[in-house]
Amino acid sequence: METHFENMAQAQGVIARERVLEDLKTLARDSEALLKATAGDVSEKAKGARARLAAALERAKVTCTELQAQTIASAKAAAKKADVVIRDHPYQSIGIAFGIGLLLGVLVARK
């Protein structure tokens, strides 16, 4: 028996996108630090490498901005979808919220 969750692939894509976004941010910080550290090197090779690194850094920043916009857009779409489900099934939503609140209250009170 095969179970297919249509949102599972979407959720994994969001997680992968967030990881790539964090990696791009880290790369950008490290690249900027490297550019500052090698600013005193005046050889032609270093100048060329710094120019290529600066260009790659700008492309990475643009990609990072685009990924953030996509993440925000997908979060808004998920919130709208949740809103529709809650409006379509109000009593079930209230029951689920009550059950989760009761469970959390019992767990907190156990201490």
N, C-alpha and C positions, 0 to 999 in steps of 0.2 A: 504494500500500500504506500503510495507516494503522496506526501503532503506538500502542497505548494502555497507559500505565503507570498502574495503579490507585493506586499510592502517590504518583505525581507531583502530582496535585491536592492530596492530603493534605499533602505536603511543602511545596508552595507556600502552603497555608493556614497552616501552622505558621510559615513565614518571615514571612508578612504579619502574623500575630498577634504575633510577636516585635517586628516594627517598630512596630506600634501600641503595644505595651507600652512600648517605649523612648520613643516620642513622648509617651505619657501621663506617664511618669516625668519627662521633661524639662519638660513643661507644668506638672506639679505643683511642681517646684522653682522654675520661673520665676514661677509664680503666688504661691507663698509669699513669694518675694523682693519681688514687687510689693506684696503686702499689707503687708509690713514697711516698705517704703519710703514708702508712702502713709499710714501710721498717723497721722501728724501732721495730715493734711488733715481739717478738721472740717466741710466743707460738706455739705449734704444729698445732693447728687449723688454726691459721693465716698463717703459712708457707704452709700448705696444700691448703688453699683457694687461696693464692697468686700463687702457682704453677698451680692450675687449671685455674685461671684467666689469667695467662701468656700464657698457652697453648691455651685457647679460644681466646685470643687476637691475637696470631699468626695465628690461623685458620681464624679469621675475616679479618686480613690483606691480607691473600692469596685470600679469597673470594672477597675482595674489588678490588684487582688487576685484578682478572679474570673478574669481572663485568665491570671494566674500559676498559679492552681489548675488551669485547663484545660490549660495547657502541661505542667504536672507530670503530670497524669493521662494525657495523650497520650504523654508520654515513657515512663511506666510501661507503658502498653499496648504501645508499640513494643518495649520491652525484653522483655516477656512473649512477644510474637510471635517475636522473635529467638530467645529461649530454646527455644520450641517447634520452630522450624526447625532449630536446632542439635541438639536431642535427636532429631529425626526423621532427620537426616542427619549423624551424628557424624563419619564418615570424610571426607566431602566438606568439612565444616567444618574439620577438622584440616588437610586438604590445602590449603585456601584460606589458612588462617592461616600455614601453613608457607611457602607461596609468597609471601605478602605480606611475611613476616619476611625471607625470602631476598632479595627485591627491595630492601627497605629497607637490609639489610645491605650489599648490593652498592653501593647509592647512597651510603651513608655512607662506605664504604671507598674510594670513588673519589677522595676529597679527598686 
